[in-house]
Amino acid sequence: MESITLKTPSLEGRIYVGTDVIENRLPALTQGQKNFVVTDSNVYALYSQWFKKWFDGVEIFVLPAGEENKTFPSLYAILEKMTGAGLHRTSRLFAVGGGVVGDIGGLAAALYMRGISCVQIPTTLLAQVDSSVGGKTAVDLGGVKNVVGAFYQPCEVLVDPTFLQTLPAREIKCGVGEIVKYAALNSEIFDLIEGKEDKFINLSFLTKLITDCICHKAKVVEADEKEGGERRSLNVGHTTGHAVELTSGLSHGESVLYGMLFETRMAIEAGVCEKEYGERLLAIVEKTIQIAPNAPLDLSHIEADAEKARSDKKNADDGKIKMSVAKAKGKWTVFSLPFEEYKAALVKAAY
Ligand SMILES: NC(=O)c1ccc[n+]([C@@H]2O[C@H](COP(=O)([O-])OP(=O)(O)OC[C@H]3O[C@@H](n4cnc5c(N)ncnc54)[C@H](O)[C@@H]3O)[C@@H](O)[C@H]2O)c1
């Protein structure tokens, strides 16, 4: 079991990674207070025996699976159930699932009685390498991703790669998409995955990558919890990715891969990203998209994507679209374009 500390002004949290984390940490974490679990319908169906073993007698809120349920009405229903269960300030919420459960469960923990203890148990690769760590919690509203939320750090994150054994290839691809994002920021992760894309189904290879990505994220979040500077690097591919997600109906991870594809091409074209390095990064992104090929992205939406990028919360008030992009190995920058230029560059990059 690997242990990583993430120390922010609000909390010193710990992240444990390994196939033994549940038996080593969960008994202690569930003792001594009232507990509440948020999970989703797929995870609950697949792991009903696991829940019986570890959370017998605990109130469990089962959210219907899917991003379309990361909403205010779902959040309200969770909070209502927490109130009905008589939770106190000292109670603890366990979010067991992918990024959707982690984001909405984390936000419920942040809001209930102005904040109760939260433990994240991520069950998708995307949630294990990325979303369960760093304390970003949110729901979507009015067609805008993650627009209502809070920074709220979990006291512990228990990352058990065994959960990945039931994950469909398409969801593995989504998580690898976030790993590729780390590769765009960290030369060691880049070297570890370049040319080894066929190993992404290997659990021990993934476990090493999960640990490396979490270590990278923990350092970034410690330096910049509220995303005033360095944490913006973690949004590589996400400006266009979020827009693609909203118009295409593809999942977050798949959309971010397209975001990285288009934004890297745009950055190379504009001379913002070194060409030779950018092409190596693009090769990794393209191979990752092929892990579980889906129907080609419907490019008839691309101008609508550009419009959606306008409402991205990373933009400031100057009307420019802001993208975090790789510029050289292990280096990133913010690439800003006025909206009309962004739209033209995106259309060119997508075809
Ligand atoms: N908070 C952050 O820092 C952050 C970072 C990245 C992404 N996100 C958010 O995360 C979400 C995407 O997360 P996701 O890709 O995990 O999506 P998800 O939570 O929808 O999970 C994907 C699918 O996998 C299923 N699933 C979960 N665990 C499983 C398992 N072990 N076996 C089989 N099926 C399983 C789920 O039921 C769901 O159908 C988005 O809402 C995105 O905005 C948040």
The ligand as an SDF file (V2000), in Angstrom:
LIG
                    3D

 44 48  0  0  0  0  0  0  0  0999 V2000
  -13.2690   16.7440   -9.3260 N   0  0  0  0  0  0  0  0  0  0  0  0
  -12.3390   16.6880  -10.2400 C   0  0  0  0  0  0  0  0  0  0  0  0
  -11.2010   17.1420  -10.0370 O   0  0  0  0  0  0  0  0  0  0  0  0
  -12.6560   16.0410  -11.5680 C   0  0  0  0  0  0  0  0  0  0  0  0
  -11.6220   15.7370  -12.4730 C   0  0  0  0  0  0  0  0  0  0  0  0
  -11.9520   15.0570  -13.6490 C   0  0  0  0  0  0  0  0  0  0  0  0
  -13.2700   14.7100  -13.9050 C   0  0  0  0  0  0  0  0  0  0  0  0
  -14.2400   15.0390  -13.0070 N   0  0  0  0  0  0  0  0  0  0  0  0
  -15.6370   14.6430  -13.2380 C   0  0  0  0  0  0  0  0  0  0  0  0
  -15.6970   13.2320  -13.2040 O   0  0  0  0  0  0  0  0  0  0  0  0
  -16.8040   12.7900  -13.9930 C   0  0  0  0  0  0  0  0  0  0  0  0
  -16.3590   11.6620  -14.8810 C   0  0  0  0  0  0  0  0  0  0  0  0
  -15.9450   10.5970  -14.0610 O   0  0  0  0  0  0  0  0  0  0  0  0
  -16.0290    9.0850  -14.5600 P   0  0  0  0  0  0  0  0  0  0  0  0
  -15.4120    8.9550  -15.8940 O   0  0  0  0  0  0  0  0  0  0  0  0
  -15.5370    8.2380  -13.4510 O   0  0  0  0  0  0  0  0  0  0  0  0
  -17.5960    8.9060  -14.8200 O   0  0  0  0  0  0  0  0  0  0  0  0
  -18.7560    8.1510  -14.0300 P   0  0  0  0  0  0  0  0  0  0  0  0
  -18.7120    8.4410  -12.6040 O   0  0  0  0  0  0  0  0  0  0  0  0
  -20.0040    8.4580  -14.7730 O   0  0  0  0  0  0  0  0  0  0  0  0
  -18.3770    6.6070  -14.2340 O   0  0  0  0  0  0  0  0  0  0  0  0
  -18.3740    6.0680  -15.5310 C   0  0  0  0  0  0  0  0  0  0  0  0
  -19.2290    4.8070  -15.6160 C   0  0  0  0  0  0  0  0  0  0  0  0
  -18.5390    3.7320  -14.9740 O   0  0  0  0  0  0  0  0  0  0  0  0
  -19.4220    3.0770  -14.0540 C   0  0  0  0  0  0  0  0  0  0  0  0
  -18.5690    2.4880  -13.0340 N   0  0  0  0  0  0  0  0  0  0  0  0
  -17.9770    3.0920  -11.9820 C   0  0  0  0  0  0  0  0  0  0  0  0
  -17.1440    2.2490  -11.3620 N   0  0  0  0  0  0  0  0  0  0  0  0
  -17.2360    1.0680  -12.0170 C   0  0  0  0  0  0  0  0  0  0  0  0
  -16.5980   -0.1860  -11.8570 C   0  0  0  0  0  0  0  0  0  0  0  0
  -15.6570   -0.4010  -10.9390 N   0  0  0  0  0  0  0  0  0  0  0  0
  -16.9230   -1.1790  -12.7190 N   0  0  0  0  0  0  0  0  0  0  0  0
  -17.8330   -0.9710  -13.7070 C   0  0  0  0  0  0  0  0  0  0  0  0
  -18.4570    0.2000  -13.9270 N   0  0  0  0  0  0  0  0  0  0  0  0
  -18.1420    1.2180  -13.0840 C   0  0  0  0  0  0  0  0  0  0  0  0
  -20.3570    4.1640  -13.6150 C   0  0  0  0  0  0  0  0  0  0  0  0
  -21.5550    3.6430  -13.1150 O   0  0  0  0  0  0  0  0  0  0  0  0
  -20.5740    4.9290  -14.9150 C   0  0  0  0  0  0  0  0  0  0  0  0
  -21.5340    4.2950  -15.6970 O   0  0  0  0  0  0  0  0  0  0  0  0
  -17.3050   14.0100  -14.7510 C   0  0  0  0  0  0  0  0  0  0  0  0
  -18.4710   14.4960  -14.1490 O   0  0  0  0  0  0  0  0  0  0  0  0
  -16.1770   15.0190  -14.6000 C   0  0  0  0  0  0  0  0  0  0  0  0
  -16.6270   16.3500  -14.6530 O   0  0  0  0  0  0  0  0  0  0  0  0
  -13.9590   15.6830  -11.8500 C   0  0  0  0  0  0  0  0  0  0  0  0
  1  2  1  0
  2  3  2  0
  2  4  1  0
  4  5  1  0
  4 44  2  0
  5  6  2  0
  6  7  1  0
  7  8  2  0
  8  9  1  0
  8 44  1  0
  9 10  1  0
  9 42  1  0
 10 11  1  0
 11 12  1  0
 11 40  1  0
 12 13  1  0
 13 14  1  0
 14 15  2  0
 14 16  1  0
 14 17  1  0
 17 18  1  0
 18 19  2  0
 18 20  1  0
 18 21  1  0
 21 22  1  0
 22 23  1  0
 23 24  1  0
 23 38  1  0
 24 25  1  0
 25 26  1  0
 25 36  1  0
 26 27  1  0
 26 35  1  0
 27 28  2  0
 28 29  1  0
 29 30  1  0
 29 35  2  0
 30 31  1  0
 30 32  2  0
 32 33  1  0
 33 34  2  0
 34 35  1  0
 36 37  1  0
 36 38  1  0
 38 39  1  0
 40 41  1  0
 40 42  1  0
 42 43  1  0
M  CHG  2   8   1  16  -1
M  END
$$$$
